[in-house]
Amino acid sequence: MNHRFCVAPMMDRTDRHCRYFHRLLTKRSFLYTEMLHSNAILNGDVNKLLKFKAEEHPLAIQLGGSDPSSLAEASVISEEFGFREINLNIGCPSTKVQKGRFGAVLMREPELVSKCIYAMKRSVSVPVTVKCRIGVDDMDEDAYLDKFIKEVSFSGCETFIIHARKAWLRGLSPKDNREIPPLNYQRVYKLKETFPELNIIINGGIKTIKESIEHLNYVDGVMLGREAYDNPFILTEVDSEIFSEPMHPIRRTDILYKLLPYIQSEIDQGTKISHITKHLMGLFKGFEGAKNIRKYLVSLSNEVQPVDNYENFLSEIAI
Ligand SMILES: Cc1cc2nc3c(=O)[nH]c(=O)nc-3n(C[C@H](O)[C@H](O)[C@H](O)COP(=O)(O)O)c2cc1C
């Protein structure tokens, strides 16, 4: 699996509409779903939760949970749906998630994480990977992170996505936990030196393709979250700059054109158009008239219109 450039799992953001849109911008990036708890998959409407379009590949599902057998069962279902990788979330710091004993608190329990990974690996043939932090709270991020990675890799995990900051489990909101604990990229580079046989993907605070290329001198891949979502046009540089594919210049409006058949088919199936257009707001960031375009997209969201109307609108702008 090629993780040289990944778009991060983000709750309420990287849903199937967002991923379809991102795929129009980059063919080679590795995409992730939002986190889904294993129990949601075992007890919920799997078709609704897991369905996606083949065009979204390469695509991984991210699971949350800490019960080895539930995670194994959820992994089997996910593999049957066609996900190419199952990723376990060991990085989410929210209080609710901590109470459920999953996410970042599990960094304190490498044995349990190993059991989960082992159970998942045994049940599926696709890779099982981990997304974690460099530590939590006052944990010694040198010795302890090595111990965690070593133990979990023994259970069969070969790819670790590392958000290069600690999670502080008390007193910080999830949002603050993505901003306040300091970034420590060197620690992630060192991890790659210590475990050269593992795939180490770096995440956290990366904003440009240039920075991504810098990181690739030290690690196997980069993962971008907020910048990819807020400024999605950056993804049009990935295939040529990171994967050396031929460059195909594309305009922002071309992307909207390409999305129209998808929008129409989703509307026909009863999807609320705002569920798609909300992901497009960053596309015109920094452009003159961006505010008007966004206003227009919002106004479209209030009523379903035939696709012709969007085409008329798009033909009036060309950026
Ligand atoms: C709105 C939002 C939702 C997120 N949801 C998840 C999630 O479901 N699973 C996860 O592992 N990380 C989640 N994250 C964290 C990101 O995957 C990523 O690790 C973090 O934002 C740091 O990367 P960035 O600086 O490139 O955004 C979320 C981040 C944001 C902003």
The ligand as a Tripos MOL2 file, in Angstrom:
@<TRIPOS>MOLECULE
LIG
   31    33     1     0     0
SMALL
NO_CHARGES

@<TRIPOS>ATOM
      1 C1        -12.6840   17.9980   12.4260 C.3       1 LIG1
      2 C2        -11.6370   16.9640   12.7080 C.ar      1 LIG1
      3 C3        -12.0140   15.6550   12.9320 C.ar      1 LIG1
      4 C4        -11.0590   14.6740   13.1880 C.ar      1 LIG1
      5 N1        -11.4540   13.3710   13.3130 N.ar      1 LIG1
      6 C5        -10.5260   12.3860   13.4240 C.ar      1 LIG1
      7 C6        -10.8720   11.0080   13.3750 C.ar      1 LIG1
      8 O1        -12.0380   10.6320   13.1930 O.2       1 LIG1
      9 N2         -9.8710   10.0910   13.5230 N.ar      1 LIG1
     10 C7         -8.5610   10.4640   13.6920 C.ar      1 LIG1
     11 O2         -7.6880    9.5970   13.8050 O.2       1 LIG1
     12 N3         -8.2010   11.7510   13.7090 N.ar      1 LIG1
     13 C8         -9.1440   12.7110   13.5610 C.ar      1 LIG1
     14 N4         -8.7550   14.0180   13.4940 N.ar      1 LIG1
     15 C9         -7.3130   14.3430   13.5910 C.3       1 LIG1
     16 C10        -6.6850   14.3670   12.1890 C.3       1 LIG1
     17 O3         -6.7630   13.1140   11.5680 O.3       1 LIG1
     18 C11        -5.2130   14.7990   12.2760 C.3       1 LIG1
     19 O4         -4.5110   13.8520   13.0280 O.3       1 LIG1
     20 C12        -5.0370   16.1600   12.9380 C.3       1 LIG1
     21 O5         -5.9790   17.0960   12.4530 O.3       1 LIG1
     22 C13        -3.6190   16.7070   12.7150 C.3       1 LIG1
     23 O6         -3.3570   16.8190   11.3360 O.3       1 LIG1
     24 P1         -3.4530   18.2430   10.5610 P.3       1 LIG1
     25 O7         -2.6320   19.2260   11.3580 O.co2     1 LIG1
     26 O8         -2.9130   17.9790    9.2010 O.co2     1 LIG1
     27 O9         -4.8980   18.6300   10.5670 O.co2     1 LIG1
     28 C14        -9.6870   15.0180   13.2500 C.ar      1 LIG1
     29 C15        -9.3140   16.3390   13.0040 C.ar      1 LIG1
     30 C16       -10.2600   17.3030   12.7260 C.ar      1 LIG1
     31 C17        -9.8160   18.7250   12.4320 C.3       1 LIG1
@<TRIPOS>BOND
     1     1     2 1
     2     2     3 ar
     3     2    30 ar
     4     3     4 ar
     5     4     5 ar
     6     4    28 ar
     7     5     6 ar
     8     6     7 ar
     9     6    13 1
    10     7     8 2
    11     7     9 ar
    12     9    10 ar
    13    10    11 2
    14    10    12 ar
    15    12    13 ar
    16    13    14 ar
    17    14    15 1
    18    14    28 ar
    19    15    16 1
    20    16    17 1
    21    16    18 1
    22    18    19 1
    23    18    20 1
    24    20    21 1
    25    20    22 1
    26    22    23 1
    27    23    24 1
    28    24    25 2
    29    24    26 1
    30    24    27 1
    31    28    29 ar
    32    29    30 ar
    33    30    31 1
@<TRIPOS>SUBSTRUCTURE
     1 LIG1         1 GROUP 0 **** ****
